[in-house]
Amino acid sequence: MEISAPGRELAAFTVELRALTAELDPGAGWFAAFARRAPAELETWLAGLDLPPWDVVADLVQDLACGAGPRAAREREERLRTGYAAAAAAQDGRPAARDDLLRRVGLAEHAAREAVERGHRLAVAEQSARSAGHGQEGDRLATLRMWAEDDGARHRARLAELHARAAALSAVGAGRTVQRTGAAPAARGAGAPQDGADGPVPATPPPAAPARGARFAAATTVESVPAPRPARAARPRGARFAGLEQPTVRTTGPGRADPQAEEARRAATEFTARMLRMRTAGNNGAVHATLCEAVNGPPGRLPLVVEAMERVGLDAEIATLLWEAAALPPGPVAAIARALAESGRAGQCGQLLRQGAARPSSEAGTIAADLAASGRTDEAVTLLAALVRARRAADAVGAALAAPEVTPYLLRAARGVSEAHHHAVTTELRRAGVA
């Protein structure tokens, strides 16, 4: 019997996917993580019974890059991307495609909410364990929390993909209506979606490959793996973000309020109120986009936004805000960490830096060097200590290879973790010729 169109396209993509996994080490990297955490789903995808989310494909390509090199990975990714787009288009051409997409959207939204709630519970438990002096338990809970945050990030990326496909179907339906009636649909802007609405999207290509390396690169040493990041929103602009674009908050002297500082606080309050309205209305996608706007704004404004969010009980959203901030390039991460520390938010600064330890060790070294150069040596040590806890000593010394000036802080951090860690890091530094 001839295979149906959707089946042909999916079968062709599955051939490429199997060829990719045949070249991977099943006991290492992303492939091992998926086999351990989602064995049934992985079996379904490799059997050609369903199309995997694109983040899974991108992560398997990253595994290939580690073994075969970036050029081979890029060539393979292009073939997979073409096959993925064709398979998705074929799936979306079925009569019940829109209902199926909406069902998947509902499941992804539920899963994303559960991941946020699980991450919040684990963060509270981790803090309690560390306060009670149970460092090992705190480390275990921190790893579980990172997994919960990774899950949430994946579900948000998958939601964006599903919404794009559903919107493309709607656009096709509208185009058919135009052909039948001669009436043109109302024009919509080409920028970010308005609150509660989906913006216009192209047909069904997979999302662009995410910037890799920011999350959980040491997948073989801890249960933490990089998650695809949603596209970053542009810096907030317009009247509703007035005051959020100023780079610093200044005071004019004792007892005198700086108008710019007051305006920044007012803008942060209004910004948070808008986010609270979205959350109350259940518009989770718009909430996440708004968080990304705040993260991509001036670092000096972020503590004001966090303060305003605390006042209205958006604690879970603060955790997501810091998670998004940790995925920024090294320079902005260091700037946000400084802003949080200088505003007296040591706990949130530490949370941000501990998440940053999942980056490649070279990037962690760059951030630590930036912090130390600006006098924030304690924050540099916090980041490096998290790096030492999460990675093998041979990996952790990559921070000093990228930024030799952080070597004394790396040693200080390792000693703070344990004497065994200090010995291991010292040995690897000598082996690398750094110390």
TORKOL-4160 file (C-alpha; in steps of 0.2 Angstrom, whole numbers, padded with zeros to 4 digits, m for minus):
435
<pt num="1" X="0000" Y="0000" Z="0000"/>
<pt num="2" X="0007" Y="0017" Z="m0004"/>
<pt num="3" X="0011" Y="0028" Z="0010"/>
<pt num="4" X="0001" Y="0044" Z="0013"/>
<pt num="5" X="0009" Y="0061" Z="0010"/>
<pt num="6" X="0012" Y="0065" Z="0028"/>
<pt num="7" X="0019" Y="0047" Z="0030"/>
<pt num="8" X="0031" Y="0049" Z="0016"/>
<pt num="9" X="0038" Y="0065" Z="0022"/>
<pt num="10" X="0040" Y="0059" Z="0040"/>
<pt num="11" X="0048" Y="0043" Z="0034"/>
<pt num="12" X="0061" Y="0053" Z="0024"/>
<pt num="13" X="0065" Y="0064" Z="0039"/>
<pt num="14" X="0066" Y="0048" Z="0051"/>
<pt num="15" X="0079" Y="0041" Z="0039"/>
<pt num="16" X="0090" Y="0056" Z="0042"/>
<pt num="17" X="0087" Y="0056" Z="0060"/>
<pt num="18" X="0092" Y="0038" Z="0062"/>
<pt num="19" X="0107" Y="0041" Z="0052"/>
<pt num="20" X="0112" Y="0055" Z="0064"/>
<pt num="21" X="0110" Y="0045" Z="0079"/>
<pt num="22" X="0119" Y="0030" Z="0072"/>
<pt num="23" X="0135" Y="0041" Z="0073"/>
<pt num="24" X="0132" Y="0046" Z="0091"/>
<pt num="25" X="0138" Y="0038" Z="0107"/>
<pt num="26" X="0122" Y="0032" Z="0115"/>
<pt num="27" X="0130" Y="0033" Z="0132"/>
<pt num="28" X="0135" Y="0052" Z="0131"/>
<pt num="29" X="0129" Y="0069" Z="0128"/>
<pt num="30" X="0111" Y="0074" Z="0123"/>
<pt num="31" X="0108" Y="0057" Z="0116"/>
<pt num="32" X="0111" Y="0048" Z="0133"/>
<pt num="33" X="0101" Y="0062" Z="0142"/>
<pt num="34" X="0085" Y="0059" Z="0130"/>
<pt num="35" X="0087" Y="0040" Z="0132"/>
<pt num="36" X="0088" Y="0042" Z="0151"/>
<pt num="37" X="0074" Y="0055" Z="0153"/>
<pt num="38" X="0062" Y="0051" Z="0139"/>
<pt num="39" X="0065" Y="0034" Z="0132"/>
<pt num="40" X="0047" Y="0031" Z="0126"/>
<pt num="41" X="0047" Y="0047" Z="0116"/>
<pt num="42" X="0064" Y="0044" Z="0109"/>
<pt num="43" X="0059" Y="0027" Z="0103"/>
<pt num="44" X="0043" Y="0035" Z="0095"/>
<pt num="45" X="0053" Y="0048" Z="0086"/>
<pt num="46" X="0066" Y="0035" Z="0080"/>
<pt num="47" X="0052" Y="0023" Z="0074"/>
<pt num="48" X="0045" Y="0037" Z="0063"/>
<pt num="49" X="0029" Y="0037" Z="0072"/>
<pt num="50" X="0029" Y="0056" Z="0076"/>
<pt num="51" X="0039" Y="0071" Z="0073"/>
<pt num="52" X="0051" Y="0076" Z="0087"/>
<pt num="53" X="0051" Y="0094" Z="0093"/>
<pt num="54" X="0065" Y="0104" Z="0084"/>
<pt num="55" X="0075" Y="0107" Z="0100"/>
<pt num="56" X="0078" Y="0088" Z="0102"/>
<pt num="57" X="0085" Y="0087" Z="0084"/>
<pt num="58" X="0096" Y="0103" Z="0087"/>
<pt num="59" X="0103" Y="0095" Z="0103"/>
<pt num="60" X="0107" Y="0079" Z="0094"/>
<pt num="61" X="0116" Y="0089" Z="0080"/>
<pt num="62" X="0126" Y="0097" Z="0094"/>
<pt num="63" X="0132" Y="0079" Z="0100"/>
<pt num="64" X="0138" Y="0076" Z="0082"/>
<pt num="65" X="0147" Y="0093" Z="0082"/>
<pt num="66" X="0157" Y="0087" Z="0097"/>
<pt num="67" X="0162" Y="0071" Z="0088"/>
<pt num="68" X="0163" Y="0075" Z="0070"/>
<pt num="69" X="0166" Y="0094" Z="0071"/>
<pt num="70" X="0156" Y="0109" Z="0067"/>
<pt num="71" X="0157" Y="0108" Z="0048"/>
<pt num="72" X="0149" Y="0090" Z="0047"/>
<pt num="73" X="0136" Y="0095" Z="0060"/>
<pt num="74" X="0131" Y="0111" Z="0049"/>
<pt num="75" X="0129" Y="0100" Z="0034"/>
<pt num="76" X="0119" Y="0087" Z="0043"/>
<pt num="77" X="0108" Y="0100" Z="0051"/>
<pt num="78" X="0104" Y="0108" Z="0034"/>
<pt num="79" X="0097" Y="0091" Z="0028"/>
<pt num="80" X="0088" Y="0088" Z="0044"/>
<pt num="81" X="0080" Y="0106" Z="0043"/>
<pt num="82" X="0074" Y="0103" Z="0026"/>
<pt num="83" X="0067" Y="0086" Z="0030"/>
<pt num="84" X="0059" Y="0093" Z="0046"/>
<pt num="85" X="0050" Y="0107" Z="0037"/>
<pt num="86" X="0043" Y="0096" Z="0024"/>
<pt num="87" X="0037" Y="0083" Z="0037"/>
<pt num="88" X="0029" Y="0097" Z="0048"/>
<pt num="89" X="0021" Y="0105" Z="0032"/>
<pt num="90" X="0014" Y="0087" Z="0028"/>
<pt num="91" X="0007" Y="0085" Z="0045"/>
<pt num="92" X="m0001" Y="0102" Z="0045"/>
<pt num="93" X="m0009" Y="0098" Z="0028"/>
<pt num="94" X="m0020" Y="0084" Z="0036"/>
<pt num="95" X="m0039" Y="0088" Z="0039"/>
<pt num="96" X="m0038" Y="0088" Z="0058"/>
<pt num="97" X="m0021" Y="0096" Z="0059"/>
<pt num="98" X="m0027" Y="0112" Z="0068"/>
<pt num="99" X="m0036" Y="0102" Z="0081"/>
<pt num="100" X="m0021" Y="0092" Z="0084"/>
<pt num="101" X="m0009" Y="0107" Z="0086"/>
<pt num="102" X="m0021" Y="0115" Z="0098"/>
<pt num="103" X="m0021" Y="0099" Z="0108"/>
<pt num="104" X="m0002" Y="0099" Z="0108"/>
<pt num="105" X="m0002" Y="0117" Z="0113"/>
<pt num="106" X="m0013" Y="0113" Z="0128"/>
<pt num="107" X="m0002" Y="0099" Z="0134"/>
<pt num="108" X="0014" Y="0110" Z="0132"/>
<pt num="109" X="0006" Y="0124" Z="0142"/>
<pt num="110" X="0002" Y="0112" Z="0156"/>
<pt num="111" X="0019" Y="0105" Z="0156"/>
<pt num="112" X="0027" Y="0122" Z="0156"/>
<pt num="113" X="0017" Y="0127" Z="0171"/>
<pt num="114" X="0021" Y="0111" Z="0180"/>
<pt num="115" X="0040" Y="0114" Z="0176"/>
<pt num="116" X="0039" Y="0131" Z="0183"/>
<pt num="117" X="0030" Y="0126" Z="0199"/>
<pt num="118" X="0042" Y="0111" Z="0201"/>
<pt num="119" X="0057" Y="0122" Z="0199"/>
<pt num="120" X="0050" Y="0134" Z="0212"/>
<pt num="121" X="0048" Y="0120" Z="0225"/>
<pt num="122" X="0065" Y="0113" Z="0222"/>
<pt num="123" X="0073" Y="0131" Z="0224"/>
<pt num="124" X="0064" Y="0133" Z="0241"/>
<pt num="125" X="0070" Y="0115" Z="0246"/>
<pt num="126" X="0088" Y="0119" Z="0240"/>
<pt num="127" X="0089" Y="0135" Z="0250"/>
<pt num="128" X="0082" Y="0126" Z="0265"/>
<pt num="129" X="0095" Y="0112" Z="0263"/>
<pt num="130" X="0109" Y="0124" Z="0261"/>
<pt num="131" X="0103" Y="0135" Z="0276"/>
<pt num="132" X="0103" Y="0119" Z="0287"/>
<pt num="133" X="0121" Y="0115" Z="0281"/>
<pt num="134" X="0117" Y="0101" Z="0270"/>
<pt num="135" X="0128" Y="0105" Z="0256"/>
<pt num="136" X="0127" Y="0088" Z="0246"/>
<pt num="137" X="0108" Y="0088" Z="0247"/>
<pt num="138" X="0108" Y="0106" Z="0241"/>
<pt num="139" X="0119" Y="0101" Z="0226"/>
<pt num="140" X="0107" Y="0087" Z="0222"/>
<pt num="141" X="0092" Y="0098" Z="0223"/>
<pt num="142" X="0101" Y="0111" Z="0213"/>
<pt num="143" X="0103" Y="0098" Z="0199"/>
<pt num="144" X="0085" Y="0094" Z="0200"/>
<pt num="145" X="0080" Y="0112" Z="0199"/>
<pt num="146" X="0091" Y="0115" Z="0184"/>
<pt num="147" X="0082" Y="0100" Z="0175"/>
<pt num="148" X="0065" Y="0108" Z="0180"/>
<pt num="149" X="0071" Y="0124" Z="0172"/>
<pt num="150" X="0077" Y="0116" Z="0157"/>
<pt num="151" X="0061" Y="0107" Z="0155"/>
<pt num="152" X="0052" Y="0123" Z="0156"/>
<pt num="153" X="0063" Y="0132" Z="0143"/>
<pt num="154" X="0060" Y="0117" Z="0131"/>
<pt num="155" X="0041" Y="0118" Z="0133"/>
<pt num="156" X="0041" Y="0136" Z="0130"/>
<pt num="157" X="0052" Y="0134" Z="0114"/>
<pt num="158" X="0040" Y="0120" Z="0109"/>
<pt num="159" X="0025" Y="0131" Z="0112"/>
<pt num="160" X="0032" Y="0144" Z="0101"/>
<pt num="161" X="0035" Y="0131" Z="0087"/>
<pt num="162" X="0017" Y="0125" Z="0089"/>
<pt num="163" X="0009" Y="0142" Z="0089"/>
<pt num="164" X="0019" Y="0147" Z="0073"/>
<pt num="165" X="0012" Y="0131" Z="0064"/>
<pt num="166" X="m0006" Y="0135" Z="0070"/>
<pt num="167" X="m0004" Y="0153" Z="0065"/>
<pt num="168" X="0002" Y="0147" Z="0048"/>
<pt num="169" X="m0014" Y="0136" Z="0046"/>
<pt num="170" X="m0025" Y="0151" Z="0050"/>
<pt num="171" X="m0016" Y="0162" Z="0037"/>
<pt num="172" X="m0019" Y="0148" Z="0024"/>
<pt num="173" X="m0037" Y="0148" Z="0029"/>
<pt num="174" X="m0038" Y="0167" Z="0028"/>
<pt num="175" X="m0030" Y="0167" Z="0011"/>
<pt num="176" X="m0043" Y="0154" Z="0004"/>
<pt num="177" X="m0057" Y="0165" Z="0011"/>
<pt num="178" X="m0049" Y="0180" Z="0002"/>
<pt num="179" X="m0049" Y="0170" Z="m0014"/>
<pt num="180" X="m0068" Y="0165" Z="m0012"/>
<pt num="181" X="m0074" Y="0182" Z="m0006"/>
<pt num="182" X="m0062" Y="0195" Z="m0013"/>
<pt num="183" X="m0061" Y="0203" Z="0004"/>
<pt num="184" X="m0043" Y="0206" Z="0011"/>
<pt num="185" X="m0040" Y="0202" Z="0030"/>
<pt num="186" X="m0035" Y="0217" Z="0041"/>
<pt num="187" X="m0016" Y="0220" Z="0040"/>
<pt num="188" X="m0006" Y="0216" Z="0055"/>
<pt num="189" X="0011" Y="0222" Z="0061"/>
<pt num="190" X="0026" Y="0212" Z="0057"/>
<pt num="191" X="0034" Y="0214" Z="0074"/>
<pt num="192" X="0031" Y="0205" Z="0090"/>
<pt num="193" X="0013" Y="0198" Z="0094"/>
<pt num="194" X="0002" Y="0209" Z="0103"/>
<pt num="195" X="m0004" Y="0204" Z="0120"/>
<pt num="196" X="m0015" Y="0189" Z="0118"/>
<pt num="197" X="m0013" Y="0187" Z="0099"/>
<pt num="198" X="m0001" Y="0178" Z="0088"/>
<pt num="199" X="0009" Y="0188" Z="0076"/>
<pt num="200" X="0011" Y="0183" Z="0057"/>
<pt num="201" X="0023" Y="0169" Z="0054"/>
<pt num="202" X="0030" Y="0160" Z="0038"/>
<pt num="203" X="0024" Y="0143" Z="0033"/>
<pt num="204" X="0032" Y="0129" Z="0043"/>
<pt num="205" X="0051" Y="0129" Z="0044"/>
<pt num="206" X="0058" Y="0124" Z="0060"/>
<pt num="207" X="0064" Y="0137" Z="0072"/>
<pt num="208" X="0082" Y="0144" Z="0069"/>
<pt num="209" X="0095" Y="0134" Z="0078"/>
<pt num="210" X="0098" Y="0141" Z="0095"/>
<pt num="211" X="0114" Y="0148" Z="0101"/>
<pt num="212" X="0122" Y="0133" Z="0109"/>
<pt num="213" X="0133" Y="0131" Z="0124"/>
<pt num="214" X="0125" Y="0142" Z="0137"/>
<pt num="215" X="0117" Y="0128" Z="0147"/>
<pt num="216" X="0123" Y="0112" Z="0155"/>
<pt num="217" X="0137" Y="0108" Z="0143"/>
<pt num="218" X="0144" Y="0095" Z="0155"/>
<pt num="219" X="0129" Y="0083" Z="0151"/>
<pt num="220" X="0140" Y="0068" Z="0155"/>
<pt num="221" X="0144" Y="0074" Z="0173"/>
<pt num="222" X="0128" Y="0081" Z="0179"/>
<pt num="223" X="0110" Y="0079" Z="0174"/>
<pt num="224" X="0110" Y="0095" Z="0166"/>
<pt num="225" X="0109" Y="0099" Z="0147"/>
<pt num="226" X="0108" Y="0114" Z="0136"/>
<pt num="227" X="0090" Y="0120" Z="0132"/>
<pt num="228" X="0085" Y="0129" Z="0116"/>
<pt num="229" X="0081" Y="0147" Z="0120"/>
<pt num="230" X="0066" Y="0156" Z="0113"/>
<pt num="231" X="0070" Y="0171" Z="0101"/>
<pt num="232" X="0075" Y="0186" Z="0111"/>
<pt num="233" X="0063" Y="0200" Z="0111"/>
<pt num="234" X="0070" Y="0217" Z="0106"/>
<pt num="235" X="0074" Y="0230" Z="0119"/>
<pt num="236" X="0058" Y="0237" Z="0126"/>
<pt num="237" X="0053" Y="0253" Z="0118"/>
<pt num="238" X="0039" Y="0265" Z="0118"/>
<pt num="239" X="0029" Y="0274" Z="0131"/>
<pt num="240" X="0025" Y="0259" Z="0142"/>
<pt num="241" X="0044" Y="0256" Z="0144"/>
<pt num="242" X="0048" Y="0274" Z="0147"/>
<pt num="243" X="0062" Y="0275" Z="0160"/>
<pt num="244" X="0068" Y="0257" Z="0157"/>
<pt num="245" X="0080" Y="0263" Z="0143"/>
<pt num="246" X="0091" Y="0273" Z="0155"/>
<pt num="247" X="0107" Y="0264" Z="0159"/>
<pt num="248" X="0109" Y="0269" Z="0177"/>
<pt num="249" X="0099" Y="0275" Z="0192"/>
<pt num="250" X="0107" Y="0290" Z="0200"/>
<pt num="251" X="0102" Y="0300" Z="0216"/>
<pt num="252" X="0105" Y="0319" Z="0218"/>
<pt num="253" X="0111" Y="0318" Z="0236"/>
<pt num="254" X="0104" Y="0315" Z="0253"/>
<pt num="255" X="0086" Y="0317" Z="0255"/>
<pt num="256" X="0083" Y="0322" Z="0236"/>
<pt num="257" X="0075" Y="0311" Z="0224"/>
<pt num="258" X="0082" Y="0310" Z="0207"/>
<pt num="259" X="0068" Y="0312" Z="0194"/>
<pt num="260" X="0076" Y="0299" Z="0183"/>
<pt num="261" X="0077" Y="0287" Z="0197"/>
<pt num="262" X="0059" Y="0290" Z="0201"/>
<pt num="263" X="0053" Y="0288" Z="0183"/>
<pt num="264" X="0063" Y="0272" Z="0182"/>
<pt num="265" X="0054" Y="0265" Z="0197"/>
<pt num="266" X="0037" Y="0270" Z="0191"/>
<pt num="267" X="0041" Y="0262" Z="0174"/>
<pt num="268" X="0046" Y="0246" Z="0183"/>
<pt num="269" X="0030" Y="0246" Z="0193"/>
<pt num="270" X="0019" Y="0249" Z="0177"/>
<pt num="271" X="0029" Y="0236" Z="0168"/>
<pt num="272" X="0026" Y="0223" Z="0182"/>
<pt num="273" X="0007" Y="0228" Z="0183"/>
<pt num="274" X="0005" Y="0224" Z="0164"/>
<pt num="275" X="0014" Y="0207" Z="0167"/>
<pt num="276" X="0002" Y="0203" Z="0181"/>
<pt num="277" X="m0013" Y="0207" Z="0171"/>
<pt num="278" X="m0006" Y="0195" Z="0158"/>
<pt num="279" X="m0003" Y="0181" Z="0171"/>
<pt num="280" X="m0021" Y="0184" Z="0178"/>
<pt num="281" X="m0028" Y="0182" Z="0161"/>
<pt num="282" X="m0018" Y="0166" Z="0158"/>
<pt num="283" X="m0008" Y="0173" Z="0143"/>
<pt num="284" X="0008" Y="0164" Z="0148"/>
<pt num="285" X="0016" Y="0167" Z="0131"/>
<pt num="286" X="0015" Y="0186" Z="0133"/>
<pt num="287" X="0021" Y="0185" Z="0150"/>
<pt num="288" X="0037" Y="0176" Z="0144"/>
<pt num="289" X="0039" Y="0188" Z="0130"/>
<pt num="290" X="0038" Y="0203" Z="0143"/>
<pt num="291" X="0051" Y="0194" Z="0154"/>
<pt num="292" X="0063" Y="0193" Z="0139"/>
<pt num="293" X="0060" Y="0212" Z="0136"/>
<pt num="294" X="0066" Y="0215" Z="0153"/>
<pt num="295" X="0081" Y="0204" Z="0152"/>
<pt num="296" X="0086" Y="0212" Z="0136"/>
<pt num="297" X="0084" Y="0230" Z="0144"/>
<pt num="298" X="0098" Y="0240" Z="0153"/>
<pt num="299" X="0106" Y="0229" Z="0167"/>
<pt num="300" X="0104" Y="0243" Z="0179"/>
<pt num="301" X="0085" Y="0242" Z="0178"/>
<pt num="302" X="0083" Y="0224" Z="0181"/>
<pt num="303" X="0084" Y="0225" Z="0200"/>
<pt num="304" X="0070" Y="0238" Z="0200"/>
<pt num="305" X="0059" Y="0226" Z="0190"/>
<pt num="306" X="0063" Y="0212" Z="0202"/>
<pt num="307" X="0058" Y="0223" Z="0216"/>
<pt num="308" X="0042" Y="0227" Z="0208"/>
<pt num="309" X="0038" Y="0209" Z="0204"/>
<pt num="310" X="0041" Y="0204" Z="0222"/>
<pt num="311" X="0028" Y="0216" Z="0228"/>
<pt num="312" X="0015" Y="0208" Z="0218"/>
<pt num="313" X="0020" Y="0190" Z="0221"/>
<pt num="314" X="0027" Y="0186" Z="0204"/>
<pt num="315" X="0041" Y="0175" Z="0213"/>
<pt num="316" X="0040" Y="0161" Z="0200"/>
<pt num="317" X="0042" Y="0174" Z="0186"/>
<pt num="318" X="0057" Y="0181" Z="0195"/>
<pt num="319" X="0065" Y="0163" Z="0194"/>
<pt num="320" X="0061" Y="0163" Z="0175"/>
<pt num="321" X="0068" Y="0180" Z="0173"/>
<pt num="322" X="0085" Y="0175" Z="0181"/>
<pt num="323" X="0085" Y="0159" Z="0170"/>
<pt num="324" X="0083" Y="0170" Z="0155"/>
<pt num="325" X="0096" Y="0182" Z="0160"/>
<pt num="326" X="0108" Y="0167" Z="0163"/>
<pt num="327" X="0107" Y="0163" Z="0145"/>
<pt num="328" X="0113" Y="0180" Z="0139"/>
<pt num="329" X="0131" Y="0182" Z="0132"/>
<pt num="330" X="0145" Y="0184" Z="0145"/>
<pt num="331" X="0146" Y="0203" Z="0146"/>
<pt num="332" X="0127" Y="0206" Z="0149"/>
<pt num="333" X="0127" Y="0192" Z="0162"/>
<pt num="334" X="0141" Y="0200" Z="0172"/>
<pt num="335" X="0133" Y="0217" Z="0171"/>
<pt num="336" X="0116" Y="0210" Z="0177"/>
<pt num="337" X="0126" Y="0201" Z="0191"/>
<pt num="338" X="0134" Y="0218" Z="0196"/>
<pt num="339" X="0118" Y="0227" Z="0196"/>
<pt num="340" X="0109" Y="0214" Z="0207"/>
<pt num="341" X="0124" Y="0214" Z="0219"/>
<pt num="342" X="0125" Y="0233" Z="0220"/>
<pt num="343" X="0107" Y="0234" Z="0224"/>
<pt num="344" X="0108" Y="0222" Z="0239"/>
<pt num="345" X="0101" Y="0207" Z="0230"/>
<pt num="346" X="0115" Y="0195" Z="0234"/>
<pt num="347" X="0103" Y="0180" Z="0234"/>
<pt num="348" X="0096" Y="0183" Z="0217"/>
<pt num="349" X="0114" Y="0187" Z="0211"/>
<pt num="350" X="0120" Y="0171" Z="0217"/>
<pt num="351" X="0106" Y="0161" Z="0209"/>
<pt num="352" X="0110" Y="0170" Z="0192"/>
<pt num="353" X="0128" Y="0165" Z="0194"/>
<pt num="354" X="0125" Y="0147" Z="0199"/>
<pt num="355" X="0115" Y="0145" Z="0183"/>
<pt num="356" X="0129" Y="0153" Z="0174"/>
<pt num="357" X="0140" Y="0139" Z="0179"/>
<pt num="358" X="0132" Y="0128" Z="0166"/>
<pt num="359" X="0140" Y="0138" Z="0152"/>
<pt num="360" X="0156" Y="0132" Z="0144"/>
<pt num="361" X="0170" Y="0135" Z="0156"/>
<pt num="362" X="0178" Y="0147" Z="0145"/>
<pt num="363" X="0163" Y="0159" Z="0146"/>
<pt num="364" X="0162" Y="0156" Z="0165"/>
<pt num="365" X="0180" Y="0162" Z="0166"/>
<pt num="366" X="0176" Y="0177" Z="0155"/>
<pt num="367" X="0161" Y="0182" Z="0167"/>
<pt num="368" X="0172" Y="0179" Z="0182"/>
<pt num="369" X="0186" Y="0190" Z="0175"/>
<pt num="370" X="0173" Y="0204" Z="0171"/>
<pt num="371" X="0167" Y="0203" Z="0189"/>
<pt num="372" X="0184" Y="0203" Z="0197"/>
<pt num="373" X="0190" Y="0217" Z="0187"/>
<pt num="374" X="0175" Y="0228" Z="0193"/>
<pt num="375" X="0179" Y="0223" Z="0211"/>
<pt num="376" X="0165" Y="0210" Z="0213"/>
<pt num="377" X="0178" Y="0196" Z="0218"/>
<pt num="378" X="0165" Y="0187" Z="0229"/>
<pt num="379" X="0153" Y="0186" Z="0215"/>
<pt num="380" X="0167" Y="0179" Z="0204"/>
<pt num="381" X="0171" Y="0166" Z="0217"/>
<pt num="382" X="0152" Y="0161" Z="0218"/>
<pt num="383" X="0152" Y="0158" Z="0200"/>
<pt num="384" X="0168" Y="0148" Z="0200"/>
<pt num="385" X="0163" Y="0138" Z="0215"/>
<pt num="386" X="0147" Y="0133" Z="0206"/>
<pt num="387" X="0158" Y="0128" Z="0191"/>
<pt num="388" X="0169" Y="0117" Z="0201"/>
<pt num="389" X="0154" Y="0108" Z="0209"/>
<pt num="390" X="0146" Y="0105" Z="0193"/>
<pt num="391" X="0160" Y="0100" Z="0182"/>
<pt num="392" X="0176" Y="0089" Z="0182"/>
<pt num="393" X="0192" Y="0098" Z="0187"/>
<pt num="394" X="0198" Y="0096" Z="0169"/>
<pt num="395" X="0183" Y="0105" Z="0163"/>
<pt num="396" X="0183" Y="0118" Z="0176"/>
<pt num="397" X="0201" Y="0124" Z="0173"/>
<pt num="398" X="0195" Y="0130" Z="0156"/>
<pt num="399" X="0189" Y="0146" Z="0165"/>
<pt num="400" X="0208" Y="0149" Z="0169"/>
<pt num="401" X="0213" Y="0145" Z="0152"/>
<pt num="402" X="0201" Y="0158" Z="0144"/>
<pt num="403" X="0205" Y="0171" Z="0158"/>
<pt num="404" X="0221" Y="0167" Z="0167"/>
<pt num="405" X="0218" Y="0182" Z="0179"/>
<pt num="406" X="0204" Y="0171" Z="0187"/>
<pt num="407" X="0216" Y="0157" Z="0193"/>
<pt num="408" X="0218" Y="0163" Z="0211"/>
<pt num="409" X="0199" Y="0165" Z="0212"/>
<pt num="410" X="0196" Y="0148" Z="0204"/>
<pt num="411" X="0208" Y="0140" Z="0218"/>
<pt num="412" X="0199" Y="0150" Z="0231"/>
<pt num="413" X="0182" Y="0143" Z="0225"/>
<pt num="414" X="0189" Y="0125" Z="0224"/>
<pt num="415" X="0195" Y="0126" Z="0242"/>
<pt num="416" X="0178" Y="0133" Z="0247"/>
<pt num="417" X="0170" Y="0118" Z="0240"/>
<pt num="418" X="0182" Y="0105" Z="0247"/>
<pt num="419" X="0200" Y="0100" Z="0249"/>
<pt num="420" X="0198" Y="0086" Z="0237"/>
<pt num="421" X="0191" Y="0098" Z="0224"/>
<pt num="422" X="0205" Y="0110" Z="0228"/>
<pt num="423" X="0218" Y="0097" Z="0225"/>
<pt num="424" X="0210" Y="0091" Z="0209"/>
<pt num="425" X="0209" Y="0108" Z="0202"/>
<pt num="426" X="0227" Y="0112" Z="0207"/>
<pt num="427" X="0233" Y="0097" Z="0198"/>
<pt num="428" X="0224" Y="0101" Z="0182"/>
<pt num="429" X="0230" Y="0119" Z="0182"/>
<pt num="430" X="0248" Y="0113" Z="0183"/>
<pt num="431" X="0245" Y="0100" Z="0170"/>
<pt num="432" X="0238" Y="0114" Z="0159"/>
<pt num="433" X="0253" Y="0125" Z="0163"/>
<pt num="434" X="0243" Y="0139" Z="0171"/>
<pt num="435" X="0248" Y="0136" Z="0189"/>
